[in-house]
Amino acid sequence: MVTFRGGEPDKTRYRRFPDRSLHGQQDDFAALHEMLTRRCAASPTARRAAGLLVIDGGKGQLAVAVDVMEKLGLAGIPVVGMAKSRVKHRGEELYRTEERFFLPGRKNPVI
């Protein structure tokens, strides 16, 4: 987890959340659910300080984050999913797609 204040990284507030319930399994959705639940349930002051939650991922990861925030009574904090660009093929040519931002309740991403 990274934290920004005033648009600048606040490295003193960066955190790692080793998984406790996955037992070595690779499940991005479950790991995200566990991390957000632990982070938001642990510190009432941290919950109030969040102005925007940016999730690394697309629709699926965004849905997990929105679900956790609603269950914890934090639906007022805006959440967005950010999917990085991808390399694609067009015949012999390679090109990169744009980054995409997924917003709750919106079908298509913002490019």
N, C-alpha and C positions, 0 to 999 in steps of 0.2 A: 504494500500500500504506500502510495506516495501522497504527499500533501503539499498544497500550494497556498500561499498567503499573499494577497496583493499581486497575483500573477507571477510570483517568484517561488521556486521550490523551497520548502521548509524541511530540510533534511533531518532536523532534530525530531520530526514527527513521522518519519518513514517507519514502517513496521513490517515485520514478516509474521506470517501466520502459518506455522507448520500444521499440516492436517492432523487431526486427532481421531477422526472417525473413518477415514478411507482405507486405512491399513494397506498402503502401498498401491491401491488401485488408481488408475488414471481416469478421473471423472471430473472434467472442468466445471460442470454445472453443480455437482455436489460440493466441490471445493469452494466455489464462489459462494454458495449458500452458507456453508459453514463459516467462512471468513466474515461475511457480512453480518451474520447473526452474532458471532463472537464480538466483532468490533462495535456494533451498534448497541448491543445489550450491555456491554461492559462499562461504558462511560457516558452518563447522561450529558456531561459537558461537551464531549466530543460530538454527540448527536446534534446538539444545538449549534455547534460551530460550523457544521457542513452547509455550504451554500449551493453546492452542486456535486453530484456523484457521477463520475465518468467511469464507465465499465469498459474493460478491454474485451470487446467481442461484439457480436451482432444481435439479431433478434432473440435468440435463445438465452444468451447471457443477460440481456436486458430484461427479459421476462422473469428470470430468477431474481434479479435485483429488485424489480418492482414488487414482486411477491413478498420478499423478505421485508422491504420497507413498509409495505402495507400491514403486514402481520405485526410489526413492531410499533405501529402507530406513527410512522415517519413518512407518510405519503406526501407530506408537504415539501419534502426536499426533492428538487428536480433530479431526474436520473436520465442519463443518455448513454447509449452504447456506441463505441467507436471501433469500427472495423478498418484495419489497415489496408493499404492498397495491395493488389495481387498482380502477379505476372501472368499474362495471358498470351495466347498465340493467335495470330491472324495470318494464316498461311505460313510462310517462312518467317514472318516478322514477329518479334516479341514486343509487347508494350505493357505498361503498368496502368492499372485502373486507379481511379481517385480514391481517397479515403472516404468512408461512408459513415454518417452519423444516424443512428436509429433512435427514434423518439417514441415514447409510449403512445399507443393509440394511433400511430401512423403506419400505414402499410409499407410504403416505400421509403428508403433512406434519403437523407439530405446529403448531397454530394459536396 
